[in-house]
Amino acid sequence: MERFTPELENPYPDTDWNDITRFEYLTPLWLYRDIEAVRIRRDEDALYVVGQDYTVSYALDGGDPTTLTVPKGLLTDLSSVPRIARSIIARVGPHLEASILHDFLYVAWQDLGDRGARRRDQVFADKLMRAAMREANVDTTDRILIYRSLKLAGWPVYQDPNPPPRYVKI
């Protein structure tokens, strides 16, 4: 299994915005488990690989829809739920597709040249996940708990200066 970095278009908005509306899943999420991909990451943080490009759309402040594509080859741990919280929020459930999108947005900045970790991009990732969970009919209590957890503990994860491999060539 060969590591690689996909060519990415900037997935983050570069304009000011307040609200994410009209979120829609455009393609199904395809995941697979490849033992070689698992071996290149630590612990359980790369259990699966996104097998095909995965695309969603959304609008900012009710404007024109924008598409965002998670590239095939992204390594993921499904939903990044700490072990202690797994009795409340499972790693797999109706929030899974939103979690994969969120995983991508938490690492994509690292492959955009000299962009650096920006708080506004992390806020976008968290709010897009919230919109995606709403579209997937995630229970309101679960949605609030997940979103608030991201707001409280997401920044150190988002700005990780020494991240593990993010993609494998498939």
N, C-alpha and C positions, 0 to 999 in steps of 0.2 A: 504494500500500500504506500503510495507516494504522497507526501505532503505537497500542498501548493497554495498559492494565493490567487483567488479569482480576480478578474478585472471587475471592479465595482463602480457603478454610478453612485454618487452621493445619496444615501437613503434618508438623510436628515434634511428638514426644511431649513432654508437659509433666510427666511423671512420671519417676522414676528407673527405670532398666532396665539389664539386663546383656547380654541376648542377643536377637537377632532370629531367629525361627523361622517355619516354615510359610510361607515366601515363595511367592507364586504370581502368575503373569502372568494377568490376567483379560481383557484386550482386546489385540488386535494393535496394533503400533506402525505408524502411517501417517505417512510423511514425504514431503514434496515440496519441490522447488526452485522458488523464485519469484525471478526476477531483481530485482524491486523490493525484496524483503526483503534480498537479498544486498547491495544498494547502500546500505542504511542502516546497515550495520555495517562495521567495519574488517577489513582483511586477510581471513583465511579463517574468521573466527569465527562466521559466520552463513550457512553454505552451504545449510541446509535449515530447513524449518518443520514443526513437528508439525501434521499435517493434521486429526486428530481427537483428542478426549480419549483419554488412554492411562491405563489403570487397573491397579493391582496390589494385592495384599493381603499382609499379613504379621501376625505376632503377636510381641508383646514378652514374653519370658520364658515362652513357652508359654501365654499368656493368650488372650483372645478376639481373633479376627482384626480387623484394621483395614484399611480401604481407603485408598488414596492415588491421586489423579488428577492427572496432568500435563495442564494445559490445552492445548487446541488453540491454535495461534498462537505457541508457544514457539519462539524462534530457537535453532538449535543448530549446532555444528560437528562433529556426530557424536561420536566419541570424541576428547577433548582430549589427543592424544598429541603431545608435542614432536617437531619434525622429526627431531632427532637420534636419537630412540628408535623411529622408525617402522619400522626394519628388524627390530625385535624384536616390537613390538606394533602391529598395524595399526589404522587408524581405524575400520575396519568389520570385524566378525567376530561371533562368538557373544556377545561382551560389549556389543554395540551397544545393545540394549534397556536394559541396566543403566546404560550411559553416559548415555542420554537422561534417565532417571530421576534420575541423579546431577546432571546439568546443571540440572534443575529445582530440586532441593533446594539447590544452591549459589546460586541467585538468589532463591528464593521469599521469604526473610526480608526482602528489600528492599521487598516489597509488603504487609507485615503491620503497617503503622503504625510505631510507635516501638519495635519489637522489637530492632533492632540485630543485629549479627553476634555470635552466641554460639558458643563453642567446642563446647558439647554438641550443638548442631544440626549443626555440621559433622561431628562424630564420628558422629552418626546417619546423615547422608548417606553417609559413607564405608562404614559397616558395612552399610547397606541395599544399597549397590552390591555389596558382597562377597556378601551373601545372594542377590542377584539373579543374580550371575555363577555362583554355585554351582548355582542352579536351572536355568540355561541350559547347564550342563555345560561351562563354560569350563575349559580345561586348568588343573590345579592350579598349575603353575609360573606361567602367565600371571596367574592370579587373585592369587597372592601378590605378584608383581611390581607389578601395577596397584594393589593395595591398599596396599602399602608405599610406593609412589610418592605416593599420595594423602596418606598420613599424614605423609610428609616435606615435601611441597611444596604441599599443599592450602590451608593457612590463608591465605597472602597472596591467593590467587585468591578464596577464599570471602569474605573481608572487603573486597573491592575497594570503596573509597568512591566511585568514579566509574565505575560500570559502563556498558557500551554498552546500547542498547535491548535489551529482553528478549523482547518479544512484538509480533506484528503481528495486526491484525484480519483474520480470514478468514471 
